[in-house]
Amino acid sequence: MINAAIITSTLETVSERCADPKGRIFARLYALDARFEPLFVMDTDGGVRGSMLETSLNCMIGVAEGQSETPRLLIEAARMIHDGYGLTPAEVDLMFVAMRDVFREIMADDWTGQVDAEWTALLAELAAIGAEA
C-alpha cells in the first residue's frame, strides 16, 4: 500500500519551494518524448496544460489515498481520450514520470530513499490502472 502521507508531504514541500512547476514539468515531458510538444500548439495561454497538470495531481493524490474509484476512472478515461491523439497508455503515463522527476529535482537532498520508494510504488500503481482491460 502506498503511503499517501509521504506523497502529500512531497507535494507540500514542492509547492513551498516552487510556486508553479508547470513549465518545468512540461519541459521534462517534452524531453521524455518530443512528440508531446506539438500536441499543445493551440494552448497559447497554458490553460490546457494547467488543467492537465491539476487533473494529474488530483488523480495521483486520489490513487495514493485510495478512498475513491474516481481517480482511477479519470485515468482510464484519459487513456481512451489520448488514444485519439495516437498515444499509448505508457506514453500517457509519461506525464506522471515527468512530474515525479521534477519533484525529485525540486526536493534535492530531501528526496530520500523512502520518498523514492513511495513514488516508485505510486507510478507503478498508476501504470497498472486499466491494464487488465
C-alpha positions as CSV (number, residue, x, y, z in Angstrom):
1,M,0.0,0.0,0.0
2,I,1.2,3.5,-0.9
3,N,2.0,5.8,2.0
4,A,-0.2,8.8,1.0
5,A,1.3,10.9,3.8
6,I,4.7,10.8,2.1
7,I,3.2,11.6,-1.3
8,T,1.3,14.5,0.2
9,S,4.2,15.8,2.1
10,T,6.3,15.7,-1.0
11,L,3.7,17.8,-2.8
12,E,3.6,20.3,0.1
13,T,7.3,20.7,0.1
14,V,7.4,21.1,-3.7
15,S,4.7,23.8,-3.5
16,E,6.7,25.7,-0.8
17,R,9.8,25.7,-3.0
18,C,8.3,26.2,-6.4
19,A,5.1,28.2,-6.8
20,D,4.4,26.9,-10.3
21,P,6.4,23.9,-11.6
22,K,4.2,23.6,-14.7
23,G,6.9,24.9,-17.1
24,R,9.5,22.6,-15.7
25,I,7.1,19.6,-15.8
26,F,6.1,20.2,-19.4
27,A,9.8,20.8,-20.4
28,R,10.6,17.4,-18.8
29,L,7.6,15.8,-20.6
30,Y,8.9,17.1,-24.0
31,A,12.4,15.9,-23.1
32,L,11.0,12.4,-22.4
33,D,9.1,12.4,-25.7
34,A,9.3,15.3,-28.2
35,R,6.1,14.2,-29.8
36,F,4.1,15.8,-26.9
37,E,5.1,19.4,-27.6
38,P,3.2,19.8,-30.9
39,L,0.1,18.4,-29.2
40,F,-0.1,21.7,-27.3
41,V,0.5,24.1,-30.1
42,M,-3.1,25.5,-29.7
43,D,-2.6,26.0,-26.0
44,T,-1.3,29.5,-26.3
45,D,-2.3,30.6,-22.7
46,G,-1.2,27.4,-21.0
47,G,-4.8,26.7,-19.8
48,V,-4.9,23.1,-21.2
49,R,-1.5,22.3,-19.7
50,G,-2.6,23.8,-16.4
51,S,-5.8,21.8,-16.4
52,M,-3.9,18.6,-17.3
53,L,-1.4,19.2,-14.5
54,E,-4.2,19.8,-12.0
55,T,-6.1,16.7,-13.1
56,S,-2.9,14.6,-12.9
57,L,-2.1,15.8,-9.4
58,N,-5.6,15.1,-8.2
59,C,-5.5,11.6,-9.7
60,M,-2.1,10.9,-8.1
61,I,-3.3,12.0,-4.7
62,G,-6.6,10.2,-5.1
63,V,-4.9,6.9,-6.1
64,A,-2.4,7.3,-3.2
65,E,-5.2,7.8,-0.7
66,G,-7.3,5.0,-2.2
67,Q,-10.6,6.4,-0.9
68,S,-12.4,6.6,-4.2
69,E,-12.5,4.9,-7.6
70,T,-13.0,8.3,-9.3
71,P,-9.3,9.0,-9.9
72,R,-8.9,5.5,-11.4
73,L,-11.8,6.1,-13.7
74,L,-10.4,9.5,-14.7
75,I,-7.1,7.9,-15.6
76,E,-8.8,5.2,-17.7
77,A,-10.9,7.9,-19.5
78,A,-7.7,10.0,-20.1
79,R,-6.1,7.0,-21.7
80,M,-9.0,6.5,-24.0
81,I,-9.1,10.1,-24.9
82,H,-5.4,10.3,-25.6
83,D,-5.6,7.2,-27.7
84,G,-7.3,9.6,-30.2
85,Y,-4.0,11.5,-30.3
86,G,-2.1,8.3,-31.1
87,L,-0.7,7.9,-27.5
88,T,-0.4,4.6,-25.8
89,P,-1.2,4.2,-22.1
90,A,2.6,4.0,-21.4
91,E,3.1,7.3,-23.2
92,V,0.2,8.9,-21.3
93,D,1.9,7.8,-18.1
94,L,5.0,9.9,-19.0
95,M,3.1,12.8,-17.5
96,F,3.4,11.2,-14.1
97,V,7.0,10.3,-14.7
98,A,7.8,13.9,-15.7
99,M,6.0,15.2,-12.6
100,R,8.0,12.8,-10.3
101,D,11.3,13.8,-12.0
102,V,10.7,17.5,-11.5
103,F,9.5,17.0,-7.9
104,R,12.7,15.0,-7.2
105,E,14.8,17.8,-8.6
106,I,13.0,20.4,-6.5
107,M,13.3,18.3,-3.4
108,A,17.0,17.7,-4.0
109,D,18.6,16.1,-0.9
110,D,15.2,15.8,0.8
111,W,14.2,13.2,-1.8
112,T,15.1,10.2,0.4
113,G,15.1,6.5,-0.3
114,Q,11.7,6.2,1.4
115,V,10.3,9.1,-0.7
116,D,11.6,7.5,-3.8
117,A,10.2,4.1,-2.9
118,E,6.7,5.6,-2.4
119,W,6.8,7.5,-5.6
120,T,8.0,4.4,-7.5
121,A,5.1,2.4,-6.0
122,L,2.6,5.2,-6.9
123,L,3.8,5.3,-10.5
124,A,3.6,1.5,-10.7
125,E,0.0,1.7,-9.4
126,L,-0.9,4.4,-11.9
127,A,0.6,2.4,-14.7
128,A,-1.4,-0.7,-13.7
129,I,-4.8,1.1,-13.8
130,G,-6.8,-0.3,-16.7
131,A,-4.0,-2.7,-17.7
132,E,-6.3,-5.6,-17.2
133,A,-8.9,-4.2,-19.6
